[in-house]
Amino acid sequence: MTITTRPLPYRDGDTGLTGYLAYDDASPDKRPGILIVHGGAGLDDHAKGQARRYAALGYVALACDIFGEGVAGNRDRVMACLIGLRDDPELLFQRGRAGVTALASRPEVDGRLAAVGFCFGGMAVLTLARMGAELRSVISMHGSLATPRPAKPGSVKAKVLVCHGALDPHVPMAQVSAFVEEMNQAGADWQLIVYGGAVHGFTHKDAVGGATPGVAYDAPTDERSFSAAKGFLAELF
């Protein structure tokens, strides 16, 4: 299998965005599309690596761009963008849906879609689910579970998988419990896996323990959560 990658420009209204597309160019068959949503740093090497990782499973993967041009790499702009999107679920939903639309328009995609988000991206894909995006599933990896706009009964169409580190200080267990209650009230089809010993950012290989408090790579949890995601997607597709 040879994974082809290239930039994919698209737009959300007046905002120019550039994603990172990854797929097996040798396969003539249409296949499901997976939207990869980056963390708080923007569309970085981690998000691109995850796109290649899911493309290697046979999917068409698009690591989308939630921030837009001129944001990533500028701390003040990144923080302003993160706070603005966190506090405005409608805007976050619109920006994420622009990525879904760009992925769905690819000729390699057969119309079946899912989304996987990491850290901030986990919050983004859960926002898509809460507001009824036409996705088969969403998967949150060490993502924020809190929201200013909880899901309404019947609004969650996607099946939901959350992979969470038991020792994550950025997403405390009170937030996890509130999420469980929210999903139950919404009548969602959801799963939650809590990994002992893992903190925030457990899929980030460059996250050295102690460099950022509460954030560290954990190889066993990375592999276990990826295996869970792989099985979850295979069940759907």
C-alpha positions, 0 to 999 in steps of 0.5 A: 500500500502506498499512501498518497498525501497532498494539501486540500484547500477548501473554505468556510465562507470567507475563511480560507482553510487548507487540509491534509488529504491522505489515501491509498491511490492504488485502490480504485474503489470508493471507500469511507472518509475519516475527518481528522481534527487537530488539537490546540496547536493547529494542523501539525505533524501529529494530525497529519500522522494520524491522517496517514495512520487511518489512511493505512486502514483503507480509509480516505482521511482528511486532517482538516484545518479548524483555525484557518490561515495565519493562526497556527504558530502565533500563540495570541491568535491561537488562544483567541481562536481556541477560546472563540470556538470553544465558547461558540458551538455554532461557529465550531460546528460550522467550521467542522462541517466545512471539513466534512463537506470537503471530505465528502466531495472527494471522488474517492469517498463513498458517502460514509463518513466518520470523524476522529478528534484529538484534544481540542479536536475531540471537543470539535467532533463531539460538537458535530455529534451533539448538533446532528452532523451527518456522520456515522460515528465520532471518536474523541481521543483525550478530548474535552467533554464539557460543552456550553450546549449539551445535546438535546434528546434525539439530536445525536445521530452518530455513534460515539466513542470516547477514549479518556485517560483516567489521570487526565487533570484537564478533563476531570472525572466530574466532566466525564460523569456529566458527559455520561449523563448528557449522552444518556439524556440525549439517547445517544449510542455511546461508548466510553473507555477509561485508560488507567495511568494515562494523562492528557495527550496520550497519543502525542509521541512528542509529548514528554512527561513533565514538559507540560503539566498533565500531558504525556505520551503513553505508548500502551494507551496510544495502541489500545485506543487506536485498536479500539477506534479501528474496531469501532470503525470496522463495525460501522463500515 
